[in-house]
């Protein structure tokens, strides 16, 4: 999260919005965001627990947790890129930036074709 917080300007250059979502409650997110000085929203997928994670196929029913997953969703609401990180591995930001660059290129190609 700290890495993404530091890279907000780069995400915004692509006109991308960054949102964190987990099955923790809003009060946990508020404390976490304040402690880590995050400058993007953290949303609680708490009640019904894991509804969003289930919709994206990253909820672990057995443990009641969600995977550490990244999604780049285009302006039409379509998942353009996703990655589920192995437990304990920081997924970094390269995949996100590559997906955003790809979306930008697709958008420019589409605009030029019109």
Secondary structure, 3 states (H helix, E strand, C coil): CHHHHHCHHHHHHCCCCCEEEECCCHHHHHHHHHHHCCCCEEEECECCECHHHHHCCCEECCCCEECEEEEEECCCCCEEEEEEECCCCCCCCHHHHHHHHHHHHHHHHHHHHC
